[in-house]
Amino acid sequence: MKYSHYWVRPRVIEKDIYSFIVKDFKLMVPVLEKYGVVLADVEGKWKPHIDEDYIQFNGVKDCGHRKIYNNVAQHVIDKAGGVFSYDSNNEGDKYFVSQAVNTRCCNGDCSFDSFYFDRVVEISNPNDPEESSNEAKYFKHCNTNFKPYDLSVCVVLIIAKKYLANKLIVLSDGEKQWWDAKFITELTLGYGTSFSLDKI
């Protein structure tokens, strides 16, 4: 099971546009922390990397939350949302290979796949004119398994969509589950509720 977000973006984001994305996301970090979302670096150990060239983070690996089920994937129900550490009201239904959840939660490890939204996408073959073109489009994704840092991934993509508009295509395994990310972004930054996932 997985719960992922996907996006198609330009290889290079202009410095002034990227600086707006970074500035707005930095304003959101303390808000996210109030909702129980603590970010770490891509290894889940140290501080996240957020500056004029990089937005890179994960959840905290050794978060201290209670382990509630064996290492299985989380099955996200349709009306899921919010961030919650485990209590008996969040058990959901237990499937053979997954745990149904109605809110973002972890199992004693808030990390999963690292999220990267850098100003410039690193390329494997700089001699390939198609790959190295500033106009090249790149497909990226992040499987959060609906852990708490999923809320931060959604917030970054909402912010990036605001500034990149149709240069960024955002898709997701969820749709209804974005309501809280849109809401807290709107409350803090004055935009977000009009965000909608792209259709292809």
C-alpha positions in Angstrom: 0.0 0.0 0.0 1.1 3.5 -0.6 -0.1 7.1 -0.3 1.8 9.3 -2.6 1.8 12.8 -4.2 3.1 13.4 -7.7 4.2 16.5 -9.6 5.6 17.6 -12.9 7.8 20.6 -12.7 10.3 22.6 -14.7 14.0 21.6 -14.2 14.9 25.2 -13.1 12.7 27.5 -11.0 13.6 31.1 -11.2 15.4 32.4 -8.1 12.8 35.1 -7.3 9.9 32.7 -7.6 11.6 30.0 -5.6 12.4 32.6 -2.9 8.7 33.3 -2.5 8.0 29.6 -2.1 10.8 29.2 0.5 9.6 32.4 2.4 6.0 31.2 2.6 7.0 27.7 3.6 9.2 29.0 6.4 6.2 30.9 7.7 4.3 27.6 7.7 6.8 25.5 9.6 6.0 26.8 13.1 2.3 26.5 12.2 2.8 22.9 11.2 4.7 22.2 14.5 1.6 23.5 16.4 -0.4 20.8 14.6 2.1 18.1 15.7 4.2 18.0 12.5 7.9 18.1 13.3 10.2 18.0 10.3 13.7 16.5 10.1 16.3 16.2 7.3 16.0 13.5 4.7 17.4 10.9 7.1 14.8 11.8 9.7 17.5 12.8 12.3 18.4 16.5 12.1 16.8 19.8 11.0 15.1 20.0 7.6 17.0 21.7 4.8 15.1 24.8 3.7 17.0 27.6 2.0 17.2 29.6 -1.2 18.1 26.4 -3.2 16.6 23.5 -1.4 13.4 22.3 0.3 14.3 18.8 1.6 12.7 17.1 4.6 11.2 14.0 6.1 9.4 13.2 9.3 11.4 12.4 12.5 12.6 8.8 12.5 12.8 8.3 16.3 9.7 10.4 17.0 8.8 8.8 20.4 5.2 8.1 19.4 3.8 4.8 20.6 4.0 1.8 18.3 0.5 0.7 17.6 0.7 -2.0 15.0 3.2 -4.2 13.2 5.1 -2.8 10.3 2.3 -2.6 7.7 1.3 0.0 5.3 -1.4 2.5 6.2 -4.7 2.3 4.3 -6.1 5.8 4.2 -9.9 6.1 4.4 -11.8 8.5 2.3 -12.5 11.1 5.0 -9.1 11.0 6.6 -7.4 14.2 7.7 -5.6 16.0 10.5 -2.6 14.8 12.5 -2.8 12.6 15.4 -0.7 10.6 17.7 -2.2 7.2 18.4 -5.2 6.7 20.7 -7.8 4.1 20.8 -10.2 6.1 18.6 -7.7 6.1 15.7 -7.5 2.3 15.3 -9.7 2.0 12.2 -10.1 -1.4 10.7 -7.2 -3.8 10.6 -6.6 -5.5 7.3 -4.2 -8.4 6.7 -1.5 -6.2 5.1 -2.5 -2.7 6.1 -3.8 -0.6 8.9 -6.8 1.6 8.1 -6.3 5.1 9.4 -8.6 8.1 9.6 -5.9 10.7 10.4 -2.2 11.2 9.7 -0.3 9.1 12.2 2.9 7.0 12.5 3.9 3.8 14.2 6.8 5.0 16.3 8.6 6.3 13.1 7.3 9.5 11.5 9.6 9.2 8.5 9.0 7.5 5.2 10.1 8.7 1.7 12.1 11.9 1.7 10.5 15.0 0.1 12.7 17.0 -2.3 11.5 20.3 -4.0 14.8 21.9 -5.0 15.2 25.0 -7.1 17.2 23.1 -9.7 16.6 19.4 -10.5 20.0 17.6 -10.6 20.4 15.7 -13.9 22.2 12.5 -14.6 23.6 13.5 -18.0 24.5 17.2 -18.4 25.6 16.5 -22.0 22.1 15.5 -23.0 20.6 18.7 -24.4 17.0 17.5 -23.8 17.7 16.6 -20.2 19.7 19.7 -19.4 17.4 22.2 -21.0 15.9 24.7 -18.5 12.5 24.0 -20.2 12.7 20.3 -19.5 9.9 18.9 -17.4 10.5 16.4 -14.6 8.2 14.0 -12.9 8.7 13.7 -9.1 6.8 11.9 -6.4 6.9 11.3 -2.6 5.2 8.4 -0.8 4.4 9.7 2.7 2.3 6.7 3.7 0.0 9.3 5.3 2.4 10.0 8.1 2.3 13.4 9.8 4.8 15.0 7.5 2.4 14.4 4.7 0.7 17.6 5.8 3.9 19.5 5.1 4.3 17.9 1.7 0.8 19.1 0.7 1.5 22.6 2.1 4.7 22.9 0.0 2.9 21.8 -3.2 0.0 24.2 -2.5 2.5 27.1 -2.1 4.5 26.0 -5.2 1.3 25.9 -7.2 0.5 29.4 -6.2 3.7 30.8 -7.6 4.3 28.4 -10.5 0.7 28.1 -11.6 0.4 26.0 -14.8 4.2 25.3 -14.8 3.5 22.8 -12.0 1.1 19.9 -12.3 0.1 18.3 -9.0 -1.5 14.9 -8.7 -2.2 12.7 -5.6 -3.5 9.4 -4.3 -5.7 11.5 -2.1 -8.1 14.3 -2.8 -10.4 14.9 0.1 -7.4 14.4 2.4 -6.0 17.8 1.3 -8.7 19.9 3.0 -6.7 20.6 6.2 -3.5 21.6 4.3 -5.5 24.0 2.2 -7.3 25.4 5.3 -4.2 26.0 7.4 -2.4 27.5 4.4 -5.3 29.9 3.8 -5.4 30.9 7.5 -1.7 31.6 7.6 -0.8 32.9 4.1 -4.2 34.1 2.8 -4.4 31.5 0.0 -4.8 27.8 -0.3 -8.6 27.0 -0.3 -8.8 27.6 -4.1 -6.0 25.0 -4.7 -7.2 22.0 -6.7 -5.3 18.9 -7.9 -4.7 18.7 -11.6 -6.6 16.3 -13.8 -4.9 14.3 -16.6 
